[in-house]
Structure formats: structure tokens, C-alpha cells
Amino acid sequence: MEVLYQNLFEITWQQIVMWCIGGILIFLAIKKEMEPTLLLPMGFGAILVNLPLSGAIGEGGPLTTLYNAGIANELFPLILFIGIGAMIDFGPLLSNPKLMIFGAAAQFGIFFTYSMASLLGFLPKDAGSIAIIGAADGPTSIVVSQLLESNYVGAIMVAAYSYMALVPIIQPPIIKLLTTKHERRIKMEYKPAAVSKMTRILFPVIITIIAGLVAPDSVALIGFLMFGNLIRECGVLNSLSETAQKVLANLITIFLGLTIASRMTAKEFLQAETLMILALGLVAFIFDTVGGVVLAKIINLFLKKKINPMIGASGISAFPMSARVVHKMGLEEDKTNYLLMHSVGVNVSGQIASVIAGGLILQFVMAIS
């Protein structure tokens, strides 16, 4: 009982705030089903590490040990990329390679946010790490912020994964603001070209080589992603591909959620800079969406057969959430307007583009530091 009373007096209002934040994440995971495999362990972990004298963190603490073993050396994010790569079907993109331009345009928010963060006084290593939240790709955010040795790794990781889960809430109002009802009703025919098995096998290899030449610092990220896809497409490792997609990806995601929470202590998380990072992360997501939609609208000025500009919004890397958002919005406007395959093609191109953008940010910041 003495220990109980002592611990009760050790509780601070900051820790209570973090318990509430953890509770919100758990609520979103269970009630709203927003990335439950990630937000549930993050939310529970946030409560765990903010108990007085918590044995989960610190020297010998299991979450600190997991963090040092899996995130500090970028191991967990890279392994997760194998699972993500095994999930991705590049068929819709290979059927219509022109969709890659939208994946590139939807990275605009990253570079816009880097400029804003720099103007707000963040150091280049922190500005670059904050900007990459706009990649809408948690593993990329972790790797970039770790390699740049950002002072705000915890806040950046939480912002990146939280906004990924909130894509269905963030994107629709932005898309509606940028498009007219007529534009949202534009139908696009889907006539998939036959994609040979050889093409599917060569694609991840060629992309890895090209990305390595354009942005050498992205090789680890793009390489693990494409290796996962090669496992999927080679046709001789089906059981391994299934394991990577399900068991491996889910297990690493749970570990990631818990280890990210190890950096959500009240002392580290409740800072003015954290609020600025969360705000800038939202800016990055917004302008990624803007970049993709606006490019589609510009291209439509020169086309007789118009593109539905909403597909540009799915160029962010949040796969497959963003593609589903666009498809759902198309059906809401017209129940016969099926945009899923187009938006998936753009979405997977955004996965590649975000990793390359991460590599470019790394190169740029390291060059000026």
C-alpha cells in the first residue's frame, strides 16, 4: 500500500494527458477501426510508459530494448517494407505507366513542408525529418529521422503513423474543396493491358537500380520494398510471400507500435515543438493531396478525354487507404463510377515516389550539413 500511495503522489498532469492521448488512440483503433494493428499498441504503450517509475522504459526496460534493437538501427521499418512490398500488386501501374506522374506530384507536400519548417527555425536535419511525414509512409519517416539524427524522432513517428490512419478523414474535404461535382463524376475506362510475368519480375529489379542511381540513400528502403514484391511475383515462393504479407507484417507492425510508444513519454512528447511538428505534418499531408489533384486538373486542360482529378490525391503513399478513399468518393457521386484500379495504380506509384523522395531529402540535408 505504501508503494501505491507513493506512486499516486508521483503522478503528474502531463502523464494524465498522455493517458488520455493513449486512450484516444485505442478508441480510434477499436471503435473507428483506424489501423488497429498500429494504433492499439501505440495507445496502450503510451499509457504504459507514462506510469510513475514505469519499468517498461529506461535501462533494461523491454520497450527501450526493443527500440534500440529495432528502430534505432532501422531494422523494423526495413523488415516491414518486405511485407508491404509483398502486398503490392504493381499490375494496374504497369498497365498504365503514365499514372506514375501523379505519384511524383503527390510528394509536393514534402518539399513545401521542408521550406516551412526551415522558415520556422527548425534545423535542416529536423526540417527534413518533419517534411518526410508527408511521405504518408511510417517506415520511411522512421528511417529518415533516424539517419538525420533528428531531435524530435518520437513526435515525428507518432505524427506519421497517426496521420496515415486518419487519411479517410483528412483527404475527402481537401479533395472536395479542390474539385467540382462535375469533375468528381468523371468516369474513366479501365482497359488493363496484359502484363507478362517477366515484366512483373523485372520491374522491382529495374526500379531498385534506377532509384539507387537517382537517390543512393534510398537504396535500403526501395530495395527492401522491391525485394518483398519480387517474392510475390517470382512464383516460386508463394508460402514465403503469404508469410511476409500476413504474419511478418502484422508482427512487425505490433512491435513498431509498442516501440514508437517508448518515445511518447510526457517529458519528451508534451513540448511546444511537438505541436508544431503535428501541425506541419498535417500541412505536408494536405499539400501532397493538393499536388496530385492540381496536376490532374492542369493535365485536363489539354485533354479531350478528361481524367478524374480525384485520382491524383491517391498519389500519397498511404496504401491502400488513399486509393479506397478516392474510389469511395467516386461512388458517392455516381454509383457506376469505379475508380479503384486507377487510384490503386496511382497509389502504388506514390509508394515508390515517397521512398525516392525520402532518399532525396536525406541527400540534400546531408549535403548542406
QUIMO-V992210 format. One record per residue. N is the residue number from 1. RES is the residue in one letter. SS is DSSP state (H for helix, E for strand, C for the rest). OMEGA is omega as a letter, one per 40 degrees, with the letter a starting at -180 (* if undefined). NEAR is the number of other C-alpha atoms within 10 Angstrom. Layout:
n=[N	N]
res=[RES	RES]
ss=[SS	SS]
omega=[OMEGA	OMEGA]
near=[NEAR	NEAR]
This chain:
n=[1	2	3	4	5	6	7	8	9	10	11	12	13	14	15	16	17	18	19	20	21	22	23	24	25	26	27	28	29	30	31	32	33	34	35	36	37	38	39	40	41	42	43	44	45	46	47	48	49	50	51	52	53	54	55	56	57	58	59	60	61	62	63	64	65	66	67	68	69	70	71	72	73	74	75	76	77	78	79	80	81	82	83	84	85	86	87	88	89	90	91	92	93	94	95	96	97	98	99	100	101	102	103	104	105	106	107	108	109	110	111	112	113	114	115	116	117	118	119	120	121	122	123	124	125	126	127	128	129	130	131	132	133	134	135	136	137	138	139	140	141	142	143	144	145	146	147	148	149	150	151	152	153	154	155	156	157	158	159	160	161	162	163	164	165	166	167	168	169	170	171	172	173	174	175	176	177	178	179	180	181	182	183	184	185	186	187	188	189	190	191	192	193	194	195	196	197	198	199	200	201	202	203	204	205	206	207	208	209	210	211	212	213	214	215	216	217	218	219	220	221	222	223	224	225	226	227	228	229	230	231	232	233	234	235	236	237	238	239	240	241	242	243	244	245	246	247	248	249	250	251	252	253	254	255	256	257	258	259	260	261	262	263	264	265	266	267	268	269	270	271	272	273	274	275	276	277	278	279	280	281	282	283	284	285	286	287	288	289	290	291	292	293	294	295	296	297	298	299	300	301	302	303	304	305	306	307	308	309	310	311	312	313	314	315	316	317	318	319	320	321	322	323	324	325	326	327	328	329	330	331	332	333	334	335	336	337	338	339	340	341	342	343	344	345	346	347	348	349	350	351	352	353	354	355	356	357	358	359	360	361	362	363	364	365	366	367	368	369]
res=[M	E	V	L	Y	Q	N	L	F	E	I	T	W	Q	Q	I	V	M	W	C	I	G	G	I	L	I	F	L	A	I	K	K	E	M	E	P	T	L	L	L	P	M	G	F	G	A	I	L	V	N	L	P	L	S	G	A	I	G	E	G	G	P	L	T	T	L	Y	N	A	G	I	A	N	E	L	F	P	L	I	L	F	I	G	I	G	A	M	I	D	F	G	P	L	L	S	N	P	K	L	M	I	F	G	A	A	A	Q	F	G	I	F	F	T	Y	S	M	A	S	L	L	G	F	L	P	K	D	A	G	S	I	A	I	I	G	A	A	D	G	P	T	S	I	V	V	S	Q	L	L	E	S	N	Y	V	G	A	I	M	V	A	A	Y	S	Y	M	A	L	V	P	I	I	Q	P	P	I	I	K	L	L	T	T	K	H	E	R	R	I	K	M	E	Y	K	P	A	A	V	S	K	M	T	R	I	L	F	P	V	I	I	T	I	I	A	G	L	V	A	P	D	S	V	A	L	I	G	F	L	M	F	G	N	L	I	R	E	C	G	V	L	N	S	L	S	E	T	A	Q	K	V	L	A	N	L	I	T	I	F	L	G	L	T	I	A	S	R	M	T	A	K	E	F	L	Q	A	E	T	L	M	I	L	A	L	G	L	V	A	F	I	F	D	T	V	G	G	V	V	L	A	K	I	I	N	L	F	L	K	K	K	I	N	P	M	I	G	A	S	G	I	S	A	F	P	M	S	A	R	V	V	H	K	M	G	L	E	E	D	K	T	N	Y	L	L	M	H	S	V	G	V	N	V	S	G	Q	I	A	S	V	I	A	G	G	L	I	L	Q	F	V	M	A	I	S]
ss=[C	H	H	H	H	H	H	H	H	H	C	C	H	H	H	H	H	H	H	H	H	H	H	H	H	H	H	H	H	H	C	C	C	C	C	H	H	H	H	H	H	H	H	H	H	H	H	H	H	C	C	C	C	C	C	C	C	C	C	C	C	H	H	H	H	H	H	H	H	H	C	C	C	C	H	H	H	H	H	H	H	H	H	H	H	H	H	C	C	C	H	H	H	H	H	C	H	H	H	H	H	H	H	H	H	C	C	H	H	H	H	H	H	H	H	H	H	H	H	C	C	C	C	H	H	H	H	H	H	H	H	H	H	H	H	C	C	H	H	H	H	H	H	H	H	H	H	C	C	C	C	C	H	H	H	H	H	H	H	H	H	H	H	H	H	C	H	H	H	H	H	H	H	H	H	H	H	H	C	C	H	H	H	H	C	C	C	C	C	C	C	C	C	C	C	C	H	H	H	H	H	H	H	H	H	H	H	H	H	H	H	H	H	H	C	H	H	H	H	H	H	H	H	H	H	H	H	H	H	H	H	H	H	C	C	C	C	H	H	H	H	H	H	H	H	H	H	H	H	H	H	H	H	H	H	H	H	H	H	H	H	C	C	C	C	H	H	H	H	C	C	H	H	H	H	H	H	H	H	H	H	H	H	H	H	H	H	H	H	H	H	H	H	H	H	H	H	H	H	H	C	C	C	C	C	C	C	C	H	H	H	H	H	H	H	C	C	C	C	C	H	H	H	H	H	H	H	H	H	H	H	H	H	C	C	C	C	C	C	H	H	H	H	H	H	H	H	H	H	H	H	H	H	H	H	H	H	H	H	H	H	H	H	H	H	H	H	H	C]
omega=[i	i	i	a	a	i	i	i	i	a	i	i	i	i	i	i	i	i	i	i	i	i	i	i	i	i	a	a	a	a	a	i	i	i	a	a	i	a	i	i	i	a	i	i	i	i	a	a	a	i	a	i	a	i	a	a	a	a	a	i	a	a	i	i	i	i	a	a	a	a	a	i	i	a	a	i	a	i	i	i	i	i	i	i	i	i	a	i	a	a	i	i	a	i	a	a	a	a	a	a	i	i	i	a	a	i	a	a	a	a	i	a	i	i	a	a	i	i	i	i	i	i	a	a	i	i	i	a	i	a	a	i	i	i	a	a	a	a	i	i	a	a	a	a	i	a	i	a	i	i	a	a	a	a	a	i	a	a	a	a	i	a	i	a	a	i	i	i	a	a	a	a	i	i	a	i	a	a	i	i	i	i	a	a	a	i	i	i	i	i	a	i	i	i	a	i	i	i	a	a	a	a	a	i	a	i	i	i	a	i	i	i	a	a	a	a	i	a	a	a	a	a	i	i	a	i	i	i	i	i	a	a	a	i	a	a	a	a	i	i	i	i	a	a	a	a	a	a	a	a	a	i	i	i	i	a	a	a	i	a	i	i	a	i	a	a	a	a	a	i	i	a	i	i	i	i	i	i	a	i	i	i	i	i	a	a	i	i	i	a	a	a	a	i	i	i	i	i	a	i	a	a	i	i	a	i	i	a	i	a	i	a	a	i	i	a	a	a	e	a	a	i	i	i	a	i	a	i	i	i	i	i	a	a	i	a	a	a	a	a	i	a	i	i	i	a	a	i	i	i	i	a	a	i	i	i	i	i	i	i	i	a	a	a	i	a	a	a	*]
near=[6	7	8	9	9	11	13	12	10	12	14	13	9	15	21	15	15	24	22	15	18	24	18	15	25	22	17	19	21	15	10	11	14	21	19	22	20	24	29	25	25	31	28	19	24	29	24	24	26	26	20	15	12	12	15	18	22	14	10	10	15	16	24	23	18	19	24	14	14	19	22	17	15	22	16	24	22	24	21	25	27	27	28	22	27	26	21	21	16	22	20	24	22	21	17	16	14	13	24	21	18	29	30	24	25	35	32	23	29	29	20	17	26	25	16	16	23	16	11	11	10	18	16	21	26	23	27	30	35	32	30	35	35	38	33	32	24	25	25	29	29	28	29	27	28	19	16	20	14	19	15	20	23	21	24	27	27	25	26	26	24	22	22	26	22	15	18	17	11	16	20	18	10	16	24	14	9	15	16	11	9	9	18	23	20	19	17	15	11	14	10	13	11	9	14	10	12	10	13	19	18	13	17	23	15	13	15	23	15	14	22	18	12	14	20	18	21	26	20	18	26	31	23	22	27	26	19	26	27	22	22	27	24	15	12	10	13	13	12	14	24	16	15	25	22	14	12	18	21	17	14	22	23	18	21	26	24	27	28	29	30	27	24	26	21	19	12	13	18	16	12	8	13	18	14	15	24	20	12	25	27	20	20	29	29	20	24	32	31	25	22	30	26	22	17	22	19	11	12	15	9	9	9	7	10	16	20	24	27	32	32	35	34	35	39	39	29	24	21	17	20	27	28	19	21	29	22	19	20	24	16	13	15	14	11	11	19	20	24	20	21	25	29	29	28	34	35	29	28	34	26	23	26	30	30	27	24	30	26	18	27	24	15	14	17	14	8	8	9]
